Amino acid sequence: MSGTQSIPTLASAGTLSEQMTGLDDLVDRSEHDAGAPFAPQALGQLAAMKMQDRAEFERVRSRLKALGVRVGELDLALCELAPARKEAGLSGALTWPEETLWPNPVAGAELLDEIAETIGSFVVLPSYASEAMALWLVFAHAHNVWPISPRLAITSPEKRCGKTTALSVLQHLVPKPLPASNITASAVFRSIEAASPTLLIDEADTFLQSSDELRGILNSGHNRTQAYVVRTVGDDHVPSRFCTWAPVIIAMIGNLPDTLNDRSIMVPLRRKKPGEIVQRFRLDRVGNFNQIRQKIARWAVDNRDRLAGWDGEVPVGLHDRAADNWRPLIAIGDVAGGRWAQLARDVALALTDAEDEHSISVMLLKDIKELFDRMAADRLPTELVLEQLHRLEHRPWPEWRQGRPISARQLARLLQPFGVVPGTIRLEAGRTAKGYKLAAFADPFERYLAQSSVTMSQSAESLLPTASRDVTAGAPMAEAIQQSTSDDGVCDGVTEPELQRQAQEGGVPGGYDCPPTKRIRI
């Protein structure tokens, strides 16, 4: 809006009693002039009343509506009151002092060293984590330079691993911090639209998984061209676009949802060992943090054009989404110079490997591939796959949902996005069962497990055990069968020796499709 700079601020709108008197006059004028509420002074008074006394604002709004004023358009005008604070009801709450830049030019490599050392002095971090956080902090101060906004995800397997301390440290180094231990979907996009803060979301494990809408909004802010949500505003339900483009830090116990994980720089924390010593972070001693933040802001301003024009290379080992996430941080390392040009690339490769290891879907593919390799088979019954997954105590499958092991339906749901679906498979002796064929995994294994030891161009027949391999190929299957049958060693009338004989002769034994404690007729 071209005239927004002339609109009175909330602070200059007068006392509450003066505003009420002015709004009474406004209502009187509106009886004969439907445009009166849209005058700049009137909008300023209405916005101030909306923030300070919502009940009285609603009474005035109701009176205006009764006079025929288009209150839907009025609501929209209030949302557009100021370009940097679109939501008048939030503009007074979301304010920060104007950042003071460091008075002298700052050396980028020395600045990154200082940031990484400061973070590492308060939190026990894995290798490369403090460097990744240092790069991301500089990214947050130069956020609008890039088209991609990777989230910074701080995760841990349990409580008391330092997530809150890490967030507290970062809070004093990011621009316009907005910390929240719980936040709704609408609060996210309204806060970003109002003030473009840096969101620091703590305790995300308590509410993020249950909110599809919130996850979708956080996902949308990853790509600048798509960083919007559309909602209707006011009684007239006027469609309005809200921005979701902002730096975001998420801290939680456990793993991020896969879609957010894919859009994040992952920093996994672990609980401090008895011999590991760090400084205690004190909120009353943050003077040094203010200086570091001012240096970051100064460096970002001075190097904005160099960052925007960067056209360097990212490591070949990064997949497409990881390359997008790390490109801004690698650019910062290159522009900073010194050891950080190579270090930024080393950090990207190291943490991306760790991130891929924690992706639930990729983890499942790895475990299924290892199962196919170990069983030396070209097809596996679903019951056998589940039984073997349930034995992996270091994986999430034994306690997948509310302490219960992953089920056949949940397994199928995880594999479906890869184009893998269960079907009827033929076993030995003419038997059939529901299960999976190795051939169905050829494409996802090749795409997502690039370092796989199995060459997927091999024919299915070449992966089957043969007589020339003696009995070694069938031995793992026989062992699995022995562990998986009931105590009497019988499964649908097939004895354990018979199962072992079939396994040693090659292929999946015809009678096997039962978990440890029950028999299933196939």
Secondary structure, 3 states (H helix, E strand, C coil): CCCHHHCCCHHHCCCHHHHHHHHHHHHHHHCCCCCHHHCHHHHHHHHHHHHHCHHHHHHHHHHHHHCCCCHHHHHHHHHCCCCCCCCHHHHCCCCCCCCCCCCCCCCHHHHHHHHHHHHHCCCCCCCCHHHHHHHHHHHHHCHHHCCECCEEEEEECCCCCCHHHHHHHHHCCCCCEEEECCCCHHHHHHHHHHHCCEEEECCHHHCCCCCHHHHHHHHHCCEHHHCEEEEEECCCCEEEEEECCCCEEEEEECCCCHHHHCCEEEEECCCCCCCCCCCCCCCCCCHHHHHHHHHHHHHHHHCHHHHHCCCCCCCCCCCHHHHHHHHHHHHHHHHHCCCHHHHHHHHHHHHHHHHHHHCHHHHHHHHHHHHHHHHCCCEEEHHHHHHHHHCCCCCCHHHCECCECCCHHHHHHHHHHHCCCCEEEECHHHCEEEEEEHHHHHHHHHHHCCCCCCCCCCCCHHHCCCHHHCCCCCHHHHHHHHHHCCCCCEECCEEHHHHHHHHHHCCCCCCCCCCCCCCCCC
